[in-house]
Amino acid sequence: MSMNVPSLNDELLVKFLLGEANDDEQKKVINWCSAHQANQQYLDDFRKILDCSRLEDADTSLPYDALKRLHKRMDQEGLGFHTSWKRFFPLAIAAIFLCVLFGWGLYFSLSPSVKLLSVTSAGKVLDQRLPDGTTVVLNKNSSLNYPSRFAPDQRSVALRGEAFFNVVKEHNSPFLINAGQAEIKVVGTSFNIEENDQELKVTVATGVVEVSIKNQKIRLHPREELLINFEENRALKSKRQDALYTYYFRKELKCQDTPLATLVNILEKKFQVTIQFANNKLADQRITVTFREESLPQIFEILEQTMRLKVTFKNEQYFLN
């Protein structure tokens, strides 16, 4: 997935780090950093220079290395020193010099008050609390970027992967989530987002969610789900009766007149396996059942008994017939 994220000048980055960026500017910086790892590194280098007075020792290698990488990247991209960077460069050098003299005990006006934070769940499910009290459950191999302090008029974050949000209600400060090619806007609600290169799925548990993609806005209410296929440029809104999408943080799989194909999709994610329908008619069959601590073989055994199907294993795949 590629996104057309505009380049940012150094002056905007400095405003962000100093806590002087408005809500739109904060959003631009967050989305810019989420678009590419090099952008995040560029901002981190800036922070190390402006924040060097907070270092806990007088080792200057860290800020000097940061400055060197920053200058090198400018040379590689043919940028030279930006006008705004020229303005702050003497201050950065002064900051490094003062760090050498006084160590971590010196604080001065360039010490930034806003930082861009990033959490990654890697191989485990991760709970994260945001500055406004909003709670987020990140599924495995997902990441979330957000500022250490939200702007007064809006709260912007960027998600890659899958997460369940329980957003604190603030009527004058909407909560915005950048999820690849789409943006999700809420005030106070709970919902799940699953994002990858090909598609985006948003499922609402409580409240109202607005999804924006290109020039289209789609509103979702409780027990509604939106599936957007980016490659086919297609959006499908449907009802969602079950809560299987919470499988990764709730220790149960509760099906309520759920198509077997939906359950199979969740089993593949939960147990990291591939399951195929040898008989496609089985995919649309409905099932009402609750699984809690059962293993995959135990679940297959229950399905065989209740749905009169047969499970076989061949070439590292399971087949339902």
Beta strands, then each sheet from edge to edge (+ up, - down):
strand 1: 116-120
strand 2: 126-129
strand 3: 135-138
strand 4: 143-147
strand 5: 155-160
strand 6: 162-166
strand 7: 175-179
strand 8: 182-186
strand 9: 190-195
strand 10: 199-206
strand 11: 209-213
strand 12: 216-220
strand 13: 224-229
strand 14: 234-239
strand 15: 253-259
strand 16: 275-277
strand 17: 286-291
strand 18: 311-314
strand 19: 317-320
sheet 1: 1+ 4- 5+ 7+ 8- 11+ 12-
sheet 2: 2+ 3- 6+ 9- 10+ 13- 14+
sheet 3: 15+ 17-
sheet 4: 16+ 19+ 18-
end
